[in-house]
Amino acid sequence: MEESGLIYFLWSDLVGITRTRGVPLRNINDHLETGLGWACAGQALTPFQNIVENTWGPMDEVRQIPDLTSRFMIPATNDSPPIHAVICNSQLGPEKEWDVCVRSFCRNAIKDFKAETGLDLKAAFELEFLLESPNFIPEQPFSFSAARIQHSFLSQLEESLASAGVKPQTLEPEYGIGQYEISIEPSDALRAADVAVISREVTREVARRHEIRASFSPKPTLEHVGNGSHIHFSLVDSKGCNVTSAGGGVLGLSEVAQKFCAGILFHMDALLSITAPSPISYNRLGPHNWSTGYNCIGLQNREAAIRVIPGISNDTSKADNAFHFEFRASDSTASPYLSIGVLVRAGLEGIQNNLVLPKAVEVDPSEMSDEERSDAKIKPLPESLEVALKALETDMVVRSWLSKELYETYRNIKRWEIDNSKSTARDQLFSIYRKAY
């Protein structure tokens, strides 16, 4: 019996928006080789209704070719049919990569890391989001009341995520009023990026079915606590053993993990233009926001850009297996594929160049004096997207990771967003990003 209904072909673009075209489920096999056409200029879309200057114009087309390993379904409810979807690679044709495809960018970074180091990468996202509706009365942060009032939503969300192949570790109320979070089980790094896309879309759909709205905007309003999209990493050898830790190393990190983290810290300013890529991202980043305001690393330090997290268990092997580090200066206005891709590239750069990890920060860096921070070589993060984008423009190493078309299109989009933010009232700016994400 033929399947009825639609299946949506999905792809995440340069601004982290999930774009789509739908086809009848019964016809999916007709599109497995050549996919669906999409104007190349679609990759120049801003988060809103604008296409920035690009090299393609109205002429060129790319193919959105489904990867069936990423297929998922959001189950039906009484008044909503099931939603079938599959994530695509943007390609010039069968077996022909397009160098502006963010998923290919991520996959190639992981492939090169494996080829150079012999190591695999595990990754996982923590996704924070705001729930809101006209009749929604939020409860206190982290409270059981905040969980109970949204128990129906959280329960259906867990069921729907599981049906979509996502393995959430926790679903919980967060620090912000009306803020919730999904913490996802680690997986291979490319799969982790897929899961981030799937999780956001499943969350938005389950919220819609409960007549509420979920926004992953990094700063829903000036007053709201910001929403992060923290990325957790561990390094794994050919035997599947976690090699992120080495008891006597700096912060307990192995030598290779130290160099990986050092690479990220070295290129931090340019990386932020990709991992925290909206004008309002910088209203979330900063001291005392529990999001990080300084370029540094620390053990369980939530004000550091990289937080090292030791495993907790009386069983040494379990503790070693759980040891990992977290990149905190990221949010959901970023493409998860671009974020993982550039962080992996930076980590590989640190390994190849034997970069030395700076001294760990054992306090809130904002409470150190200017002199103490200077001595420790701790610098504040860029204060705006404009500053971070200038860092990208001048960091020729990071730029070299991006194809010419990818870099120029991305830069044009971000320049547009910066200019638009300057001509938009602040309350309106927060509002349009809250709706877009």
Beta strands, then each sheet from edge to edge (+ up, - down):
strand 1: 6-12
strand 2: 18-24
strand 3: 36-39
strand 4: 61-66
strand 5: 72-74
strand 6: 83-93
strand 7: 96-97
strand 8: 120-132
strand 9: 168-173
strand 10: 179-184
strand 11: 187-188
strand 12: 213-215
strand 13: 229-236
strand 14: 294-299
strand 15: 304-309
strand 16: 324-327
strand 17: 379-380
sheet 1: 2+ 1- 6- 4+ 3-
sheet 2: 2+ 1- 6- 5+
sheet 3: 2+ 1- 6- 7+
sheet 4: 9+ 10- 8+ 11-
sheet 5: 9+ 10- 8+ 12-
sheet 6: 9+ 10- 8+ 13- 16+ 15- 14- 17+
end
